[in-house]
Amino acid sequence: MSDSPLLPDQPTTIDQVRRFGPPALIALIALLFVVQNTDSVPFSFLWFEFVWPLWIMLLVFMAIGGAVFYGVARRRRWRKARRDGRDAE
């Protein structure tokens, strides 16, 4: 049964590895980096001053970076879709 043919819309195993491999590797490296950096460090920015464990600070800034990346990618897709729609007219 494992030799059954794939449907046209089903990704192959190599496609899945190419899609999920690099993000999984980056997440693993980030997790290892976080686990190794458990000391508390001060943070000062403008009027914000506090001390957090470095792993929490790393997770917060990784989340902020991910949100910025997602927003930029979404805006690019929206602009491209809008431009392609305008070119068709």
C-alpha positions as CSV (number, residue, x, y, z in Angstrom):
1,M,0.0,0.0,0.0
2,S,2.9,2.4,0.5
3,D,3.7,2.1,-3.3
4,S,0.4,3.7,-4.2
5,P,0.7,6.5,-6.7
6,L,0.5,10.1,-5.5
7,L,-2.4,12.3,-6.5
8,P,-1.4,15.3,-8.6
9,D,-2.0,17.7,-5.8
10,Q,-0.1,15.7,-3.1
11,P,3.5,16.9,-2.4
12,T,6.2,14.3,-2.5
13,T,8.4,13.6,0.5
14,I,11.3,15.6,-0.9
15,D,9.0,18.6,-1.5
16,Q,7.9,18.4,2.1
17,V,11.5,18.2,3.3
18,R,12.4,21.2,1.2
19,R,9.4,23.1,2.6
20,F,9.7,22.2,6.3
21,G,13.4,21.4,6.6
22,P,15.0,24.8,6.7
23,P,12.5,26.4,9.1
24,A,12.8,23.3,11.4
25,L,16.6,23.6,11.4
26,I,16.5,27.3,12.2
27,A,14.0,26.6,15.0
28,L,16.2,23.9,16.4
29,I,19.3,26.1,16.3
30,A,17.3,29.0,17.9
31,L,16.1,26.6,20.6
32,L,19.7,25.4,21.4
33,F,20.8,29.0,21.5
34,V,18.0,29.9,24.0
35,V,18.8,26.9,26.2
36,Q,22.4,27.8,26.4
37,N,21.7,31.5,27.4
38,T,19.9,31.4,30.7
39,D,21.6,34.2,32.6
40,S,19.6,37.3,33.6
41,V,20.6,40.5,31.7
42,P,19.5,44.1,32.0
43,F,17.6,45.7,29.2
44,S,17.5,49.5,28.7
45,F,15.7,51.2,25.9
46,L,14.5,54.8,26.1
47,W,12.6,54.8,29.5
48,F,12.3,51.0,29.7
49,E,14.7,49.4,32.1
50,F,14.3,45.9,33.5
51,V,16.1,42.6,34.0
52,W,15.0,39.4,32.3
53,P,16.5,36.0,31.8
54,L,18.2,36.1,28.4
55,W,16.1,33.2,27.0
56,I,12.9,35.2,27.6
57,M,14.4,38.3,25.9
58,L,15.5,36.1,23.0
59,L,12.1,34.6,22.5
60,V,10.4,38.0,22.7
61,F,12.8,39.5,20.1
62,M,12.5,36.4,17.9
63,A,8.7,36.8,18.0
64,I,9.0,40.5,17.1
65,G,11.3,39.7,14.2
66,G,8.9,36.9,13.0
67,A,6.0,39.3,13.1
68,V,7.9,42.0,11.2
69,F,9.0,39.4,8.6
70,Y,5.4,38.1,8.3
71,G,4.1,41.7,7.8
72,V,6.6,42.6,5.2
73,A,6.0,39.4,3.2
74,R,2.2,39.9,3.4
75,R,2.5,43.5,2.2
76,R,4.7,42.4,-0.7
77,R,2.2,39.7,-1.7
78,W,-0.6,42.2,-1.5
79,R,1.2,44.8,-3.6
80,K,2.2,42.2,-6.2
81,A,-1.5,41.0,-6.4
82,R,-2.7,44.5,-6.7
83,R,-0.1,45.4,-9.4
84,D,-0.9,42.2,-11.3
85,G,-4.5,43.0,-11.2
86,R,-4.0,46.5,-12.5
87,D,-1.8,45.2,-15.3
88,A,-4.5,42.9,-16.5
89,E,-7.0,45.8,-17.0
